[in-house]
Amino acid sequence: METLNRRQFLTAAGISAAALGATGLASCAPKEEGALSSTGTEAGIPQTWDQEADFVVLGSGTALTGALKAAADGLSVIVLEKAKQVGGTTALSGGQVWVPCNDYSQEKDDPALAKTYMTKVAAGLSTEAIIDAYIDRASEMVNFIAEQTGCEWSVSPRIDYHAQWEGASRDMRSLSCVIDGKRSGAHFTQPEAEAIQSMGGTILTETPGVRLVSRPTDNGAQEVLGVIAQDAKGNEIAIKANRGVLVGTGGFSYNEAMLNAYHHIPMRGCMCVPESTGDGILMGQAVGANLAMMPWGWGQINFKVLSEQNFEAGICSTTVSLYAYQSKPGSIFVNRHGKRFCDEASDYDSMWFGFQGQSTTGEMELTNVPAWYICDHSVREALADPAKGDIFFGVGLEGDLPEWGYSADTIEALAEKIGIDPAALKAQVDKYNADAEAGVDSDFHRGESEFETYNMMNGGPTLGALVKPPFYAAEIIPVYQGTKGGIQINEHGQALSVSGEPIARLYACGNATGCGTPGKYYTGAGGTNGPGMVFAYLAAEHASTLENWA
């Protein structure tokens, strides 16, 4: 992923809210008297609307797929984007989409095996109907994007992340969109935005939705009628949604109050855009939406100092992650007690969950936060080749370590520098080294999983002793690729109320939902983009079957 700050995100051609007066977009005619109940004004329903569309979309990441589907089905579309640019975190992602039973794999996928795997991954936090809808419609969704945008999909050489579980696959289900020989998230969000506009859709940047407009139905639930948005000058814009509203505003990684309420691991860092402040989730709650999966997130492991610096600067980047470090022989992770707590070479989704243990005595602190990356000089030598793009701790082979990096000629001296009991760390390293010499990790089976075996084809063995001084350390923390909880949805992408019934004309997708993969764990590369795009597509399809509200 490219390192970009918030002023450098990919910009797709859009119409800013400030330019509305120049575009000739007229206000809707006032409703006839009696068209709304006499309490309409009191309930916050505008007497007149500034604009209207059949389908109003909040957010321009995976939600663009819903906007594109609606436009292609003949609906008028308005997309509201909080940032100055179109694409959100999706545009800065690796751009892969996890698609079971797709048309691009040389080997035919088995729907039954895909369902077995997805059911295991869901861990009871999804439904059979949602899983079935994903398997049945995901391939149709990516084919639709190809038809509408010219995006060419190809299979990524990736294995499913939980490769040991029944039904997992390799080199089959992760797809990348390739345009002009390049792969990235921007290479389907940008063409989607352009296609939406070519069909007459409107994209308003710097125009966040701030409130859903709704009215009670006969059964006491709410029916969503439109959105109150805000332009760059703070002016409110009332936008009528004839068929429905799709909430795709991302998660709440930058909302400290929501993080404190739902997440017990203190994390100062994420890999999503700073506009991810939970706006859409809160708007959904205000009209009675139920929430799901709020304690969970899409996780990654990063160097603490660099991650926090990027977070404060509003930079979305993977350059501080431990991708290049974690599976190198001669390296381990240890907690505050100098003990290993995970298979360091496993997929990042699994490792993220490894940080969540908590002590049951004393101060009741998190057992594995803080944690430390420990390695020997062989890792520095392996990662200090500028030609490969890997620079150890940012300084290479000869440079002085940054202030967040530590080194010493012995493990005991290194432990002293980072505040870990020297005897405990030395005992752990000795045990790990003995296992490495024997070729078997007796604690966490590092190097034995199919996921690691697959990755070793290119990277070599992951199990190796820490024996070559000097030794190095840096503090590491779990961070968000994005929060995973939000508005609960069904297999049509409809938002569900606290009573479990659909909220009329309200839909949600992506990290603004509690959909997940669907479910708790990561399926594989593209496991975040895939569900957001599939259920945005299905939401637009469902909305197109409705009549305009009156």
Beta strands, then each sheet from edge to edge (+ up, - down):
strand 1: 15-16
strand 2: 51-58
strand 3: 77-80
strand 4: 96-98
strand 5: 152-155
strand 6: 174-179
strand 7: 182-183
strand 8: 202-205
strand 9: 209-216
strand 10: 222-230
strand 11: 236-247
strand 12: 291-292
strand 13: 297-303
strand 14: 331-335
strand 15: 371-376
strand 16: 405-408
strand 17: 471-483
strand 18: 486-487
strand 19: 494-496
strand 20: 502-508
sheet 1: 1+ 8+ 3+ 2+ 11+ 10- 9+
sheet 2: 1+ 8+ 3+ 2+ 11+ 20+ 19-
sheet 3: 4+ 6- 5+
sheet 4: 4+ 6- 7+
sheet 5: 12+ 18-
sheet 6: 13+ 17- 15+ 14-
sheet 7: 13+ 17- 16+
end
